[in-house]
Amino acid sequence: MRRFSHGTSVLAATVAVLALALAAAASASTSRTDISGKISADGSSTVGPYVTAAAERFERRNPGAQVTVGISGTGGGFERFCRGETDLSNASRPIKQSESAKCRENGVRYIAFLVANDGLSIVVNKGVTWINCITLTELKKIWDRGSTVDNWSEVRAGFPNVPLKLYGPGTDSGTFDFFTEKINGRAGQSRADYTASEDDNVLVRGVEGDRGSMGYFGFSYYTENRSRLKLLSVNNGSRCVAPSIATVQAGTYKPLSRPLFVYAKRTSFRRAVVRAFIKYMILNERVIARASRYVPLTRAQIRKAKRQYNNAIKDL
């Protein structure tokens, strides 16, 4: 493991949400609590820094709590989670039917919590001066299975004769699944001759170091490294739009905006420390998102996240 550096009535539902908010206000009056215990989380490299930022703040409020955050990709995280090895699984996509079936086989029941948003970012080396906006058709031409495009001159007429080197997430990554589905039409459908890594920092360094290179990963990794990379806008058929808090929340950065999740094992959620950590992430999501450079939840999404938590409490 490694730590990142960085069917209820309206009245009842309203009371539940208010109860959660009031509980938060009451707990805020004390700087520390007696919550203690260990929590293990693994999974998405995109969601990992968000959960790490939440964990650092949660541990300061709860010195007896210890949250360990690992990185193995969304798919790798679900493999461990469904074997019962972790309390939480960080995911940049919803759990697949095959993964859910494996959880059921092993008696692992879970709850999904919405924690943040993301705009998958297409980046190039800062020396790539001939493009600011790329089309979905061009992205598919570059990244689809069977593609042999390896020079910018093959991407668009008039582009220079410069080698194009590609960097992207590995096949265990939820970002890989999301990108290939949205761009190539099917999850997992991708050319294989690119430099792959589950560690997005490796991708950042690769794109930065190779003239003419391109890569993709979560928005927070771009914002953290904006001085080292060039961000491309994406033309979805109507206009060029770049990922930002505003465009992701408004749904105008299409089709590469997505929600991010934390899955909790039900047996783990029965433990006070796990419940407290999930509640802390929901009630403090804007502060956590700002600190870790993520796109916060919208108001409607926050209401949904609180409902998810309150429903999980009722099911204990």
C-alpha positions, 0 to 999 in steps of 0.5 A: 500500500502507498499513500498519495502525496498529495420509498420514504415520505418527503417529510422523513427524507427531509428530517433525515437530511437535517439530522445529518447536517445537525449532527455535523454542526454539533461535531464541528464544535469539538476539534477532536473526537473519540472515533478510532480504528483503521480503514483500508482503501484501494482502487482508482488513481483518479479518486485516490488523491481526493480520498487521501486529502479527506483522510488527512483532515479526518485523521487530524480531527480523529487522532485515533483513526488511520486511513490507508489509501492504496492505488491499483486502478479501479479494476484492481481495487474492485478485485481486492474489495470483492475478495473482502480485503479492503473496507473501501474501493475508490472508483472512477466508474460504476462497478461492472456486472462481472465485478458485482457478481464476484462480490456476491459470490464472496458474500461482499455486500456494498454501498456506493457513495458519490464523492466528486466529479471529474473531467477527463483531460486530454493533454499534450507536450507544451511544444505542441503549438499547432493544436488547441482543440481536438475533435472526437473523430480525431481522438478515435482515429488516434486511440482506437483499436487497430490505429497505426497513427504515430505522427501528427501529420496523420491526425489533421491536414496541415499538421507538421511531420512530428512523431506522436507518442501516446501515454495513457492508463493501464487496462485496470484503470476506470479511466481507461474503461471510461475513455475507450467507451466514450471515444472508441465506442466500447470499453476496453477497445483501444490500441495497445502500443502506447505507454501505459501506467496505473500511476498518473504521475508517470503519465504526466512525466512522460507527456512532459518529457516527450516532444509531440506526445499526448496523454489523458487522465483525470482533471486533478492531475492536469490542474496540479501540473498545469505549468508542465502540460498543455490542455486541449479543448474537445470539440464534441460536434458543436463547439470546443470546450475545455474541462473546468469546474464550471463546464463539468458541473454544467454538463457542457464538457461532453462526453468526458465528464464523469462522477467519482465514487467510493464503495463501502463494504456493508460489514465495514460500514457498521464500524463507527470509524468507517461511517464517520469517515464517509459522513466526513467526506460528504459533509466536507466535500467542497473543502476537500475538492478545493484542497485536492483540485477536484470538481465539487458535487453540484447541489443536486448531487450533494442532496443525493449523496446525503440520501445515500448515506441516510439510507445506508444508516437505516439499513444497518 
